[in-house]
Amino acid sequence: MKETFLEWGKRGLSSPWLTGQLWLWGLILAGSFTAALLLRYSSLDSSSLPTIAYSVNALSLFAAGFAAARKARSRGWIHGGTQGLIYAATILLISFLAFDARPTLHPFVLIASSFGTGALGGMLGVNTGSRFR
């Protein structure tokens, strides 16, 4: 039996990987836009931009790991850590291919910190979902 689009929408995203990536890039976009508005229309100095950028990215990774693990309901650190690995690979590819620039962090530090932040969010997120759905 074919599933209609409305039925698919009611069920929601079934993939924890896709859910995590949508949360990740959506929060990065919203946080970056908010930071740009604050830099433009407030007295915030541009010297604080690296701190803001790292904070937005870390919070987004944490939330993506949390959302992915909550959706998966098991193995939270794997689902959250994988969100971090996908994020790190995407950032490294974009920085190398689009800008021909080396990352400011060593690639292994970026990969390890992204995996760790996502895994931490996943460990906390897997315990918040309802087990009796």
Backbone as CSV, one residue per row, in Angstrom:
resi,resn,N_x,N_y,N_z,CA_x,CA_y,CA_z,C_x,C_y,C_z
1,MET,0.840,-1.175,0.000,0.000,0.000,0.000,0.885,1.238,0.000
2,LYS,0.572,2.180,-0.867,1.367,3.395,-0.949,1.035,4.342,0.188
3,GLU,2.056,4.972,0.663,1.891,5.935,1.747,1.760,7.326,1.138
4,THR,0.753,8.064,1.560,0.568,9.408,1.030,1.553,10.365,1.699
5,PHE,1.715,11.512,1.081,2.629,12.519,1.605,2.181,13.003,2.973
6,LEU,0.873,13.127,3.168,0.346,13.580,4.454,0.639,12.574,5.563
7,GLU,0.504,11.293,5.260,0.809,10.257,6.253,2.300,10.251,6.582
8,TRP,3.129,10.476,5.566,4.570,10.524,5.794,4.920,11.722,6.678
9,GLY,4.240,12.853,6.462,4.480,14.045,7.264,4.053,13.872,8.711
10,LYS,2.969,13.143,8.930,2.519,12.905,10.298,3.494,12.020,11.064
11,ARG,4.099,11.081,10.364,5.053,10.179,10.997,6.350,10.902,11.328
12,GLY,6.720,11.875,10.537,7.939,12.643,10.778,9.146,11.994,10.141
13,LEU,10.293,12.584,10.357,11.528,12.022,9.832,11.855,10.743,10.582
14,SER,12.098,9.693,9.856,12.365,8.430,10.527,13.861,8.190,10.723
15,SER,14.695,8.946,10.071,16.134,8.746,10.165,16.748,9.652,11.229
16,PRO,17.403,9.075,12.227,18.071,9.929,13.212,19.237,10.711,12.605
17,TRP,19.852,10.179,11.565,20.976,10.857,10.919,20.510,12.132,10.247
18,LEU,19.403,12.033,9.518,18.866,13.205,8.838,18.321,14.215,9.832
19,THR,17.670,13.742,10.874,17.160,14.632,11.913,18.301,15.434,12.539
20,GLY,19.384,14.759,12.875,20.530,15.440,13.476,21.152,16.470,12.551
21,GLN,21.287,16.130,11.283,21.892,17.070,10.339,20.997,18.286,10.103
22,LEU,19.691,18.068,10.064,18.791,19.209,9.913,18.865,20.136,11.123
23,TRP,18.923,19.564,12.304,19.088,20.384,13.513,20.429,21.116,13.485
24,LEU,21.478,20.412,13.113,22.825,20.995,13.104,22.900,22.205,12.190
25,TRP,22.558,22.021,10.926,22.729,23.109,9.972,21.690,24.205,10.158
26,GLY,20.512,23.848,10.646,19.513,24.874,10.947,19.955,25.775,12.089
27,LEU,20.506,25.177,13.148,20.970,25.980,14.285,22.212,26.795,13.942
28,ILE,23.086,26.238,13.116,24.263,27.009,12.695,23.820,28.214,11.871
29,LEU,22.863,28.011,10.982,22.359,29.118,10.167,21.701,30.191,11.041
30,ALA,20.849,29.760,11.961,20.168,30.726,12.837,21.164,31.440,13.757
31,GLY,22.116,30.703,14.318,23.107,31.323,15.201,24.025,32.279,14.471
32,SER,24.413,31.923,13.259,25.270,32.812,12.476,24.540,34.083,12.081
33,PHE,23.270,33.941,11.721,22.467,35.116,11.373,22.287,36.032,12.577
34,THR,22.034,35.444,13.732,21.888,36.230,14.960,23.195,36.942,15.308
35,ALA,24.317,36.252,15.162,25.615,36.867,15.441,25.895,38.017,14.475
36,ALA,25.529,37.830,13.214,25.728,38.906,12.234,24.881,40.129,12.579
37,LEU,23.647,39.891,13.015,22.800,41.015,13.421,23.352,41.725,14.652
38,LEU,23.843,40.949,15.605,24.434,41.550,16.808,25.683,42.353,16.473
39,LEU,26.503,41.845,15.575,27.706,42.586,15.190,27.362,43.878,14.461
40,ARG,26.310,43.845,13.677,25.953,45.008,12.889,25.224,46.077,13.703
41,TYR,24.276,45.642,14.544,23.381,46.601,15.185,23.599,46.763,16.690
42,SER,24.684,46.263,17.213,24.973,46.478,18.627,26.419,46.938,18.763
43,SER,26.837,47.119,19.988,28.201,47.580,20.225,29.182,46.408,20.357
44,LEU,28.760,45.226,19.945,29.623,44.043,19.991,30.788,44.222,19.031
45,ASP,31.992,43.986,19.518,33.197,44.176,18.721,33.483,42.933,17.889
46,SER,34.073,43.109,16.733,34.357,41.980,15.844,35.499,41.102,16.369
47,SER,36.202,41.552,17.396,37.260,40.718,17.964,36.688,39.517,18.719
48,SER,35.415,39.567,19.065,34.777,38.441,19.751,34.154,37.444,18.778
49,LEU,34.316,37.653,17.484,33.711,36.786,16.481,34.191,35.336,16.552
50,PRO,35.481,35.038,16.735,35.879,33.631,16.845,35.218,32.910,18.020
51,THR,35.100,33.580,19.153,34.447,32.973,20.312,32.978,32.694,20.013
52,ILE,32.320,33.623,19.365,30.911,33.443,19.009,30.764,32.291,18.020
53,ALA,31.632,32.235,17.030,31.547,31.182,16.012,31.766,29.801,16.620
54,TYR,32.784,29.657,17.481,33.025,28.363,18.123,31.868,27.980,19.045
55,SER,31.294,28.958,19.731,30.166,28.672,20.628,28.936,28.226,19.856
56,VAL,28.620,28.921,18.768,27.461,28.550,17.947,27.635,27.144,17.391
57,ASN,28.819,26.845,16.884,29.064,25.526,16.309,29.029,24.428,17.365
58,ALA,29.581,24.690,18.540,29.577,23.671,19.599,28.161,23.410,20.106
59,LEU,27.386,24.456,20.317,26.000,24.270,20.763,25.161,23.566,19.702
60,SER,25.412,23.865,18.446,24.682,23.208,17.366,25.040,21.729,17.279
61,LEU,26.310,21.411,17.449,26.731,20.003,17.450,26.128,19.243,18.618
62,PHE,26.116,19.868,19.771,25.521,19.241,20.953,24.038,18.968,20.720
63,ALA,23.323,19.960,20.184,21.894,19.804,19.927,21.626,18.763,18.845
64,ALA,22.473,18.687,17.835,22.301,17.690,16.775,22.499,16.276,17.317
65,GLY,23.514,16.087,18.156,23.714,14.783,18.785,22.560,14.417,19.693
66,PHE,22.063,15.399,20.410,20.919,15.197,21.305,19.688,14.762,20.509
67,ALA,19.388,15.484,19.416,18.204,15.185,18.604,18.321,13.841,17.903
68,ALA,19.506,13.527,17.380,19.693,12.257,16.679,19.552,11.077,17.634
69,ALA,20.128,11.188,18.812,20.052,10.087,19.777,18.660,9.941,20.345
70,ARG,17.974,11.037,20.530,16.592,10.959,21.023,15.708,10.257,20.003
71,LYS,15.960,10.538,18.719,15.194,9.897,17.658,15.538,8.412,17.561
72,ALA,16.813,8.073,17.746,17.252,6.678,17.616,16.856,5.837,18.823
73,ARG,16.829,6.438,20.010,16.482,5.778,21.266,17.473,4.701,21.704
74,SER,18.617,4.606,21.065,19.650,3.660,21.504,20.990,4.115,20.937
75,ARG,22.072,3.646,21.573,23.437,3.964,21.142,23.626,5.458,20.888
76,GLY,23.325,6.243,21.890,23.350,7.697,21.759,24.700,8.259,21.397
77,TRP,25.748,7.726,21.969,27.068,8.294,21.693,27.491,8.027,20.255
78,ILE,27.052,6.919,19.677,27.394,6.634,18.281,26.632,7.574,17.353
79,HIS,25.340,7.727,17.589,24.550,8.608,16.728,24.986,10.054,16.876
80,GLY,25.264,10.495,18.087,25.727,11.861,18.288,27.125,12.083,17.736
81,GLY,28.015,11.126,17.971,29.375,11.246,17.457,29.433,11.239,15.945
82,THR,28.548,10.478,15.330,28.509,10.451,13.869,28.079,11.798,13.316
83,GLN,27.193,12.478,14.018,26.820,13.837,13.599,28.056,14.740,13.596
84,GLY,28.893,14.583,14.612,30.120,15.366,14.676,31.097,15.019,13.562
85,LEU,31.203,13.734,13.228,32.099,13.325,12.140,31.619,13.848,10.786
86,ILE,30.313,13.794,10.552,29.772,14.322,9.296,30.012,15.832,9.217
87,TYR,29.802,16.516,10.331,30.040,17.962,10.385,31.514,18.286,10.096
88,ALA,32.417,17.580,10.760,33.846,17.852,10.572,34.282,17.582,9.137
89,ALA,33.794,16.487,8.557,34.146,16.173,7.169,33.620,17.241,6.217
90,THR,32.412,17.722,6.473,31.832,18.761,5.625,32.624,20.060,5.729
91,ILE,32.982,20.450,6.930,33.749,21.693,7.127,35.126,21.586,6.479
92,LEU,35.783,20.449,6.653,37.100,20.275,6.039,37.022,20.275,4.518
93,LEU,36.006,19.635,3.962,35.840,19.626,2.509,35.549,21.018,1.970
94,ILE,34.672,21.744,2.643,34.350,23.098,2.185,35.575,24.005,2.269
95,SER,36.310,23.921,3.369,37.478,24.797,3.513,38.561,24.470,2.499
96,PHE,38.695,23.203,2.145,39.734,22.819,1.188,39.304,23.083,-0.252
97,LEU,38.095,22.660,-0.613,37.671,22.751,-2.005,37.200,24.146,-2.394
98,ALA,36.442,24.797,-1.539,35.870,26.083,-1.925,36.829,27.243,-1.706
99,PHE,37.561,27.226,-0.619,38.396,28.372,-0.279,39.886,28.105,-0.407
100,ASP,40.258,26.874,-0.651,41.655,26.480,-0.746,42.437,26.986,0.469
101,ALA,41.822,26.826,1.620,42.406,27.314,2.869,42.591,26.156,3.839
102,ARG,43.622,26.257,4.620,43.834,25.272,5.671,42.954,25.640,6.858
103,PRO,42.430,24.641,7.564,41.610,24.963,8.745,42.464,25.599,9.835
104,THR,41.830,26.435,10.664,42.567,27.100,11.732,42.963,26.107,12.821
105,LEU,42.149,25.095,13.030,42.490,24.026,13.965,43.131,22.884,13.201
106,HIS,43.933,22.115,13.863,44.463,20.913,13.246,43.284,19.995,12.932
107,PRO,43.272,19.356,11.767,42.104,18.539,11.396,41.748,17.459,12.412
108,PHE,42.734,16.852,13.050,42.431,15.811,14.028,41.807,16.396,15.295
109,VAL,42.198,17.608,15.653,41.579,18.274,16.800,40.128,18.618,16.465
110,LEU,39.882,19.094,15.249,38.525,19.401,14.813,37.655,18.144,14.817
111,ILE,38.175,17.053,14.284,37.419,15.802,14.227,37.142,15.275,15.631
112,ALA,38.143,15.274,16.481,37.975,14.747,17.846,37.018,15.602,18.672
113,SER,37.144,16.922,18.573,36.252,17.775,19.358,34.823,17.724,18.818
114,SER,34.658,17.622,17.518,33.318,17.498,16.941,32.679,16.181,17.353
115,PHE,33.447,15.099,17.282,32.920,13.796,17.700,32.551,13.822,19.183
116,GLY,33.407,14.386,20.006,33.161,14.424,21.444,31.947,15.262,21.818
117,THR,31.788,16.411,21.169,30.643,17.266,21.470,29.340,16.608,21.040
118,GLY,29.329,16.022,19.852,28.142,15.321,19.385,27.831,14.096,20.227
119,ALA,28.869,13.365,20.627,28.667,12.170,21.453,28.128,12.535,22.829
120,LEU,28.594,13.629,23.396,28.075,14.079,24.687,26.594,14.434,24.582
121,GLY,26.224,15.143,23.520,24.819,15.440,23.291,24.012,14.171,23.085
122,GLY,24.588,13.198,22.395,23.912,11.931,22.169,23.718,11.131,23.439
123,MET,24.722,11.146,24.314,24.599,10.414,25.579,23.491,10.994,26.450
124,LEU,23.334,12.304,26.415,22.265,12.912,27.202,20.912,12.802,26.496
125,GLY,20.907,12.849,25.173,19.661,12.808,24.423,19.001,11.459,24.396
126,VAL,19.779,10.403,24.433,19.193,9.062,24.368,18.390,8.750,25.634
127,ASN,18.690,9.397,26.706,17.998,9.143,27.968,16.771,10.013,28.161
128,THR,16.478,10.917,27.240,15.313,11.784,27.404,14.093,11.295,26.649
129,GLY,14.285,10.432,25.661,13.156,9.952,24.866,12.302,8.969,25.650
130,SER,11.050,8.873,25.261,10.143,7.951,25.905,10.415,6.531,25.419
131,ARG,10.545,5.605,26.292,10.822,4.213,25.932,9.557,3.452,25.536
132,PHE,8.398,4.022,25.790,7.151,3.287,25.586,6.322,3.847,24.448
133,ARG,6.942,4.270,23.375,6.211,4.797,22.219,5.764,3.687,21.330
